[in-house]
Amino acid sequence: MSTDTGETVLHRCDPARNMFRFYSVAIEPDLFGQFLAVRRWGRIGTSGRSLATACRSLQDAVDVIEHHALCKRRRGYVDRPAK
């Protein structure tokens, strides 16, 4: 992912196992001048859960979300299909 603050959304669907999951990562600013690496996950069609990690710089936040996206891709998640 580049240094823009766009959201990356990954999906993992396996109808045989009734598995329809999403995982998204994004960078958001906070009120104190830091950046938040925000992760959201859950079943497709729900709001799911989220977790925000405070980072001191934009590059730190990019590194965090790239790491988490890479881990999910290794587990079978793929980029969201185009609509």
C-alpha positions in Angstrom: 0.0 0.0 0.0 1.3 3.5 -0.8 1.5 6.3 1.7 -2.0 7.6 1.0 -4.7 7.1 3.7 -7.0 5.0 1.6 -8.7 2.0 3.1 -7.7 -1.6 2.0 -10.6 -4.1 2.3 -9.9 -7.8 2.1 -12.5 -10.7 1.9 -12.4 -14.4 2.6 -15.4 -16.3 1.3 -15.9 -20.1 1.5 -19.6 -21.1 1.0 -18.8 -24.7 1.9 -17.7 -23.6 5.4 -20.3 -20.8 5.6 -17.4 -18.3 5.9 -18.0 -14.8 4.7 -15.5 -12.5 6.4 -14.0 -9.1 5.8 -10.9 -7.4 7.1 -10.1 -3.7 6.5 -7.1 -1.5 7.4 -7.0 2.3 7.2 -5.0 5.2 8.5 -6.9 8.0 10.3 -5.7 11.1 12.2 -6.5 11.5 15.8 -7.0 14.7 17.8 -3.4 14.8 19.2 -1.5 14.9 15.9 -0.8 11.2 15.8 -2.0 8.7 13.2 -4.2 5.7 14.0 -3.8 2.4 12.2 -7.4 1.2 12.3 -8.3 -2.4 11.7 -11.9 -3.6 11.3 -13.0 -7.2 10.9 -16.0 -9.4 11.0 -18.7 -11.2 9.0 -19.6 -9.5 5.7 -22.9 -7.5 6.2 -22.2 -6.6 9.8 -20.3 -3.7 11.4 -17.8 -6.1 12.9 -15.2 -5.2 15.4 -12.4 -2.6 15.3 -9.1 -1.8 16.9 -7.0 1.4 16.6 -3.3 1.5 17.2 -1.7 4.9 17.8 1.4 5.6 15.7 3.9 8.5 15.9 4.3 9.0 12.2 2.5 8.3 9.0 5.2 5.8 8.0 4.8 3.9 11.2 1.0 3.7 10.6 1.7 2.5 7.0 4.1 -0.2 8.2 1.5 -1.4 10.8 -1.3 -1.7 8.3 0.9 -3.3 5.6 2.0 -5.9 8.1 -1.6 -6.8 9.1 -2.8 -6.9 5.5 0.1 -9.2 4.5 -0.7 -11.5 7.4 -4.3 -11.8 6.4 -3.4 -12.4 2.7 -1.2 -15.3 3.9 -4.3 -16.7 5.6 -6.4 -16.6 2.4 -7.9 -13.2 2.3 -8.0 -11.5 -1.1 -8.7 -7.9 -2.2 -12.4 -7.0 -2.4 -13.8 -7.8 -5.8 -14.7 -4.8 -7.9 -18.4 -3.9 -7.9 
